[in-house]
Amino acid sequence: QGASAVAERVRERLASFRFLAAEGLNVRLTVSVGVATLPEAALSAEALIEAADAAMYRVKDRGKNGIATAAVPADI
């Protein structure tokens, strides 16, 4: 829950900021974040990164600009 809350604050902050405004541009960014935790979503660092990556792509598939938590595998 803590990691998801931090990710949401980062997402909101980036979404509200206008980049390059001083140069007369209005550039906005969105963020797609996948959250995974040890040992709930994975048992190794490599598996943790893969779980977070899969969660991030679920966000992108839904239209981007959001947060998803990695699914807990049945074998953990």
Stockholm file with secondary structure:
# STOCKHOLM 1.0

chainA/1-76         QGASAVAERVRERLASFRFLAAEGLNVRLTVSVGVATLPEAALSAEALIEAADAAMYRVKDRGKNGIATAAVPADI
#=GR chainA/1-76 SS CHHHHHHHHHHHHHHHCCBTGGGTCCBCCCCEEEECCTTTTCSSHHHHHHHHHHHHHHHHHTTSSEEEECCCCTTC
#=GC SS_cons        CHHHHHHHHHHHHHHHCCBTGGGTCCBCCCCEEEECCTTTTCSSHHHHHHHHHHHHHHHHHTTSSEEEECCCCTTC
//
